Amino acid sequence: MTFILSAAQGCLASCSRPTQQKPAVAMLSQLRFSGVPAAGRSPVMQQSFLGGASNVASLCRSPQQIRRKSILTQAKIGDSLEEFLVDATSDTKLRQCLMSLSEATRTIAFKVRTASCGATACVNTFGDEQLAVDLLADKLLFEALKYSGVCKYACSEEVPEPVDLQGDGFSVAFDPLDGSSIVDTNFSVGTIFGIWPGDKLKGILGSDQAASGMGIYGPRTIFCIALKDAPGCHEFLLQDDGKWIHVKETHEIGEGKMFSPGNLRATFDNPQYEHLLSHYIGEKYTLRYTGGMVPDVFQIIVKEKGVFTNVTSPSTKAKLRILFEVAPLGLLIEKAGGESSCDGQCKSALDIPINEYDQRTQICYGSKAEVRRFEEYLYGESPRFSEQEANV
């Protein structure tokens, strides 16, 4: 275990030196994943991360074949993550922070995929007991941010008090592995992060974020990000050669009958929530719910439709933290063209002051019409959307 973590620390350290950055697969070989060649050894066929042959083109056509300009961002589908960030922001420190987080995401994807995990620990292919996978993910993210040199403070659900990483530029809050309790069932899980400028993670708003994102670890490994000053929500797919390729951007979330109802136990003593779910069922919405917040929210961006709800009641208290989960996902959804409703105040998740690291809330994400419906059922009114219509 000491060797593996030391090697991970070494590979993540390289992300702070962009001009000397090693190919991702070469870095991962330090973790004793055998059978993975260096990037570019074969132009067509390369060893997959699982050790078998895989045609890269079958996962994503070559950038030259699918490269096209976005009308709004000038980003190109098929660009690498590095190329996209150069076009999306002139802030070199923000680019470095996001690249460091992408390196950690890549390594976490390997650990999730290759470790046999129980409730308290994971076992590698050699039978050695390691940290529980969520704790390992937490450690990797802290190390990546430290070596980036651009992160002053970071905190996580596992370490909720900010840790001084002695960098300069940003502070980052993250949930290292949302859905860790369903890793052993082989459901998709993910990482959530929010990046705030400066050195504060309290007394801030979600709208202050410079960027946010999530890593999704499933049949595909995805790095999904949104930047405050760039339009859209952007999806990057991890290739067999270790590169992140821009495969999708989302600017609009429309109408569609797909719902993900979290915390169903709240319907026992929250009649408003029960009535809302009865509406979904009566209107023959399609149920799409895994119990992991990352895939359940990410599908709204991918499908460009749907609604996610997690509602409280007198007997079921709020579990979702604004700093680590709700605000970062709120930026992703709203940059994708959707809306959010947070904290029972008929306000966006980006407009709720974050005054405590452990501040919790109920939440709804989805299209404008679905979030308005949520507020009308839960609170009897939706004043901000009514005002928007009145001003049209």
N, C-alpha and C positions, 0 to 999 in steps of 0.2 A: 504493500500500500504506500509506503514511504517513497519508493521508487516512482510509482505511478503519479503521485501528487507532485513530486519534484519535477518530473518530466513535464507534467501539465503546466507547472509554474514556468518552466523554461520556455515552453512553446508560446504561452500567453505573453511572456515578457517581450517577445519579438514584435508584438503588435504595436508597441510604442515607438518602433523604429521603422516607419513605413518604407524607407528606401532600402532597408536590409531585410525586409519581411520574407520569410521562407514560404515556399508553396505550402498550401494547407495540408496536402497529403504527406509531404515530407515531415511537417511538424507532427502529424498524427502518428507517423511511424515511430516516433520516439516513445509513444505510449504502448509499443509492442503489439500494434495491430499488423499482423504479418500479411503478406500478399498484396499490399497496396502500393502500386508503382508511383513514382514521381509524376507530377502533372506533365502532360505533353509527350510521354514516351511512345504512345501510339495515337495517331491522329483520329482513328475511328473507334477502335475497341480498347477499353481500359478495364482493369480489374475494378469491380465494384467494392464498396466499403465492406461488403459481407464476404469478400474473397472470391466471388464468381465473376464471370465475364458479363459485361453489360454494355449495350450500345447506348452511348451518351445521346445520340440523336433521337432515340426512342423516347427519352424522357423530355427532351426539349430540343426543338430544331435549332440548327446553328444560328448564332446571332445574325449572320449575313442573310439567312433566309427569311427571318422574321423581323428584322430591324425596321422600325417605323417610328416616326416622330409623333409624340403626343402634342395635340393642339395647344394644350395649356402649359405644359412644363418643358417642352423641348427635350424631355427625356426620351430614350429610345428603348422599346421593348427589345430585349436581347443584350442590352448593356450589362456590364458587370456592376456590382455594387459600388466599387470605387469610381467607375465612370459616372454612374448616376449621381453620386454625392458631389462630385466636382461640378456637375451641371446644376444641382439642386440648391447648393449653399456655398457661399464664399467663406464661411466660418470654418477654418481649418481645424480648430479644436473640436467643434461639433462633429466634423467628419471623422476625426480620430476616435472620439468617444463611441460613435456608432460602429466603426470598424472593429474596435476592441470588443464591443458587445457581440458583434457577429462572430468573432473568433471564439468567444466563450460559448456561444450558441452552438457552433459546429462541434465543439468538444463535448458539450452536454449531450448532444444528439447521439454521439458514439456511446457514451456511458449508459444512456437510457436504453439504447438498442442492444448492447452487449452484456449488460449485467443482469443476473438473476436476482430479483429483489423481493425481500420480505417486508414486514412491517417496520423493522428497525435497522436493517442492514442489507447490503448487496454483496453478492459473491461473484467474482470474476471467473474467467474460464480456467484459471489455475486453482480455483477453490478457495482463494484467499478472501476472508471477510473484509469488506470495506465500509466506508461511511454509507448511511442511508443515502439514496440517490438524490434526495432533495437537499441534504446537507452538503453533498459533494458539489452539486450545482451552485449552491450558495457560495462555497469556497472559490470555485472557479470564476464566478462573476466578480467577487471582491478582488481577486488577483488580477483579472483582466483590467478592471477599472484602475487599480493602483498602478499597473505598469503602463497604462495609457498616458499618464502624466497630466491629464486634463480634468481629473475628477478630484474635487476638494473633499466632499463628504459623500458617503453612500450608506444606505441602510436597507434592510430587507425584512420580510416577514419573520425570518429566522433570527435576525439581529436588528431589532426595531429601533435601537438608539443609533444615531449617526456615528460612523467611524471616520476618523480623519485620515484620508489617503494621501494628503500632502500634495495634491495636484492643484491646478489652477484653471478655472473656467466654469465647471458645472458641478452640480450635485445630483445624484441618481438614487431613485428608490425602485426596488424591484421585488417581485415574487419569483424566487428562483425556479420553482417547479410547481406551478398550479396544477392540481389534479394528481399529486404524487400518490394519493391513496388508490388510484386506479391504474398505476403503472403495471402491476402484476396481472391485470386483466387484458393488457395489451391495447387499451384504448389510447387515443391521442391525448397527449398532455402538452404543457407549454410553459414558457417563461414570459413574464410581463415586466416591462420597465418604463419608467418615465424619467426624462432628463430636464432638470430645471437649471437655468443660468444662475451663477453666483454660489453662495455658500449657505443657503437656507432650505430646509425641508419642512418648515413649519411657518405659519403665517403667510401662506402662499395660496394661489389658485391653480386649478388645473389648466386654465387658459394661459398661465405663465410658462408652461412647458415649451422648451425649444424643440423637442421631439419626443416621440414615444414609440414603443414597438412591442412585438411579441415574437417569440420563436415557437414554432409548432412542430412537435416531434410525433410523426405518424408514419403512414406509408411513404409520404414525402417529408422532407425537412424544409420548412419555410421560415424565412425571416421577413416579417411584415412591419413596415415602418411608416410613420407620418411625420412631416416636419412642419412646424408652425408657419414658416414663411414660404412654403412650397405647396401648390395645390395637390390634392389627391392623396390616396392611401396606396402604398406600393408594395408589391409582393415579389420576393426573390426566392428562387428555387436553388437548393444546394445540388450541384452537379457531382458526378463521380470523380472529377479532377479536383474537387475541393472548392470550386468557384461558386459564388452566388450570382445567378443570372436573373435579371429583371424580366418577369414573365407576365405581370398583370398590374394595371393601375385602375383604381375605382374612384369615380367622381360622383356617382349617384346611387342611392339606395331607393328603389321603387317599391311598389305595392306587390305583395305576394303572400299567400296564406301558408306561412311556415312559422311555427312558434316553439320556443324553448322555455318552458316554465320551471324555474328553480324554486326550491323550498316549498313544495306542494303542501307540506304539513301546515303551512300558514292558513290554508283554506279552512281549517277546522274552526278557527276563531277570528278570521278576517273575511266577513261575508262579501266585501267589495272585491277581494281577490277571487273568491269563488265565483262571483257573477262574471268577472272578466274571463275566467277560464271556461265557463259555460258558453260565453259568446264564441270563443275560439272553436270549441267542440261543435256547437250548433251551426257554425258557418263552415264546418268541415275543413278546418286548418290541418295541415300535415304536422305531426309531432316529430321534432328533430331535437333530441336532448340526450346528452351523454353523461352529464354530471361533472364534466370538466368545463370551467368557464372559458378557457381559451378556445377550444374547438367550437363551443356553442355560440360564442360571439364572432369568431372568425368566419363562420359559415354565412353570417349576414353580409359580410364584406365580399366573400367569394360569390355567393348566389345573387347578391345585390337586391336582397329582399328579406323580410322576416322580422321577428321581434324576439328579444330575450328579456325575461323578467326574473327578478329575485326579490320577493316581497316579505316583509316581516309581519308579525302579529303579536298580541300580548304574550303568547306562550313560546314564540320562536323569534328570538332576538336577531338583530343584524349581525352578519358574519363578514361581509365584504368590506375591505378597508379602502378608503378613498385614495390614500397616498400610494399604495402598492398595486392596486388593481383598478379601481373605478375610474380615477382621473386619467391614467394612461390609456385605458381602453376607450374612454370617452373621446380623447383626441383622435384616436384611430377611426372611430365610427363617424365622428362629425367631419373629419377631413375626407372621409369616403362619401359624404353626402347624406348621412343619417342624422339622427337626433338622439338625445339622452334625457332622462328625467331622474333626478337624484334627491334623496333625503327628505321626501315628502313635501318639498317646497315648490313643486312645479318649476324647477330650475334645471338648467343643464348641469351635467356632472363637472363641467369646466368652470362653473360659476359659484361653486360651494367653497367657502374659505376652509382651508385645511389647517386646523389649529392644534391638532394632536396627531402623533404618529399612528396611533391605534384607532383613529376616528372611523366609525363604521356607518353603513347606510344600506337602504334598499335602493334598487336601481332598475331602470328599463332602458334598453337600447333598441333601436330599430329605425324604420322609416318615419318620416314626419307624421303621417297619418296614424301609424301604430302607436307612437309615443303620445300623440294627442288623445287617442282612444284610452290608453293606459291611464292618463291623468284624469280623464273624465269619469272613468269607472272607479278609480281609487279615491279621488278627491272631490268629485262632483263638478269640477271645472278644469279648464286648461287656458288660463288667462293669457299667457304669452303667445300662444298660437292664435287665439281669438283677436288679440291686438294686431298681430301681423296681417291677418285677413282684413281687418278694419282699415289698415293703412295702405292696402293695395289700391 
